[in-house]
Amino acid sequence: MLLQLSSVERRALKARAHALEPVVLVGSAGLTPAVAGEIDRSLTAHALIKVRVLGDDRNGRADILSRICVQLNAAPVQQIGKILVIYRPKPDLPSKPKPHPKRRKAPRALKRSFQNRA
């Protein structure tokens, strides 16, 4: 199942992805389980990633993008040449219990001097 994005969401994600570098490289072997696992880990950590696909087949790159999105329940944001931009929202992780605040010392009393008199 593909995750659907509105045009406003897609535009915002494109702007965020502009400064990113590709984190995963899909080589000549194509989309192997190891590559899919690495893309999954990167999406879990970052939510928005770029993937570089080697090869000159434009239709093959589009096929790889659609397979990644279907397998990993992600949304295709953009495809520019050999660069694919993919988004998947971060999963809601249970929050860690907050540690007890450290006990603070009482504030130090002001010195008695002629400067502190009101």
Secondary structure, 3 states (H helix, E strand, C coil): CCCCCCHHHHHHHHHHHCCCCEEEEECCCCCCHHHHHHHHHHHHHHCEEEEEECCCCHHHHHHHHHHHHHHHCCEEEEEECCEEEEECCCCCCCCCCCCCCCCCCCCCCCCCCHHHCC
